């Protein structure tokens, strides 16, 4: 239990420290802040409320992130956004998996839903799941020993709790995967499949090259968008599983490019 000795320290210096930690890391959990600052979680939540009122942070599930965090959201802030669509996508994607396969499950909130859907399939066995997402690996843990879970190496990124360059690449190059389930920030017939973060995109591109089949898992808000980092052209992927509103013209363009599109009902 956290000591109360620091509860009575002036709130202003503590809140400045809290705001600095959030700015440096991109996301900070309430529990971690409580341990580092030596105050209760109740105090941390009060401090976050004050910092949010001042426009310095944004409260998200389990913690906070900077108010000016930019285009990339933390995993926690994305979990509840379009949650029904993500669950529908995850259930449909999980049905594409068979026992005995080796698959890749990407980092991200839709991938998290897929991890839970795979665990729920009690009949699945001898499944090898490779992931770059630490939280994805933990979500898959209840399926052990039915599943073998392999986490790529690399440098930890705090927003998505994922592992990226440079150490992940040699490990990925040693694998042959049946199916890669890839999340993204944008899918466009002409702009291709894109992501907001370059290191994340590089991992996704490499995984696609090591997989016999590649399946995009993305809700309708991602369709018709183009972001900074190119993962690959639409033709590099075999299937898109999507749910939610999406421009019909974009769907038609993707199908014309040869991408099979499964639109599921959320």
Buried (B, 14 or more C-beta within 10 A) or exposed (E): EBEEEEBEEEBEEBBEBBBEBBBEBBBBBBEBBBEEBBBBBEBBBBBBEBBBEEEBBBBBEBBBBBBEBEEBBBBBBBBEEBBEBBBBBBBBBBEBBEEEBBBBBBBBBBBBBBBBBBBEBEEBEEBBBBBBBBBBBBBBEEBEEBBBBBBBBBEEBBBBBBBBBEEBBEBBEEBEBBBBBBBBBBBBBEBBBBBBBEBBBBBBBBBBBBBEBBBBBBBBBBBBBBBBBBBBBBEBBBBBBBBBEBEEEBBEBBBEBEBEBBBBEB
